[in-house]
């Protein structure tokens, strides 16, 4: 097991990467051991321009009221549209939608080319064939280091029993059936 630690001079150092003793690449590798679902977050700008991106930072926040969050890098070309959109949609991808995850992970003039979708709340695209969709009103945003954290108030959602697409250690995967073996002894 690789361990890393950091000493801090105070709260002002929390957001300063120049003062960190932690290697960013190695830290990313450690975070990659946490398996997540894969989502495509979508929104529409006031001019109708559509944006979408593959995201695995999606998480639930609260059941009452129903709140979710996700984060986006401060240098993302679509940041301005997400910051100004009244709504966004979180589209949870299924195990068979790896290609869709890759399509929205790459820079492109039209990420929606060949993608079936319909306009949702605030005109945010709701992708067809996903495991779940959460249509959210943009409730708030917070700045954390090199990312903006978006808080969404869920106004509509849908889901099915399709197997979700998973992501860990830089690759896609899926659940395997059966119990997890106990290897602690």
SULVEN-V947917 format. One record per backbone hydrogen bond with DSSP energy under -1.0 kcal/mol. CO is the residue of the C=O (numbers start at 0). NH is the residue of the N-H. E is the energy in kcal/mol with one decimal. If there is no record, write none. Layout:
BEGIN
CO/NH/E + CO/NH/E
END
This chain:
BEGIN
9/12/-1.6 + 10/13/-1.1 + 12/15/-1.5 + 16/19/-1.0 + 22/26/-2.7 + 23/27/-2.2 + 24/28/-2.0 + 25/29/-2.2 + 26/30/-2.5 + 27/31/-2.0 + 29/32/-1.4 + 30/33/-1.9 + 31/168/-3.2 + 35/166/-2.4 + 37/92/-2.8 + 38/54/-3.0 + 39/90/-2.3 + 40/52/-1.8 + 41/88/-2.4 + 42/50/-2.5 + 44/47/-2.1 + 48/44/-3.2 + 50/42/-2.0 + 52/40/-2.5 + 54/38/-2.5 + 58/68/-2.6 + 61/66/-2.3 + 65/153/-2.2 + 66/60/-2.6 + 66/61/-1.6 + 67/151/-3.0 + 68/58/-2.3 + 69/149/-3.3 + 71/147/-2.9 + 72/75/-1.8 + 75/78/-1.6 + 77/81/-2.1 + 78/82/-2.8 + 79/83/-1.5 + 80/84/-1.2 + 85/137/-2.6 + 87/135/-3.1 + 88/41/-2.4 + 89/133/-2.3 + 90/39/-2.2 + 91/130/-2.5 + 91/131/-1.1 + 92/164/-2.2 + 93/96/-2.5 + 96/100/-2.0 + 97/101/-2.2 + 98/102/-2.4 + 99/103/-2.0 + 109/112/-1.4 + 111/114/-2.3 + 115/127/-2.6 + 117/125/-2.9 + 119/122/-2.1 + 120/123/-1.6 + 123/119/-2.1 + 125/117/-1.9 + 130/159/-2.1 + 131/91/-2.9 + 132/157/-1.8 + 133/89/-2.6 + 134/154/-3.0 + 134/155/-1.4 + 135/87/-2.3 + 136/152/-2.6 + 139/150/-3.0 + 141/148/-3.6 + 143/146/-1.8 + 145/73/-2.3 + 146/143/-2.6 + 147/71/-2.3 + 148/141/-2.3 + 149/69/-1.6 + 150/138/-2.3 + 150/139/-1.6 + 151/67/-2.1 + 152/136/-2.7 + 155/134/-3.0 + 157/132/-2.5 + 162/94/-3.1 + 164/37/-1.1 + 165/172/-2.1 + 166/35/-2.4 + 167/170/-2.0 + 170/167/-2.5 + 172/165/-2.3
END
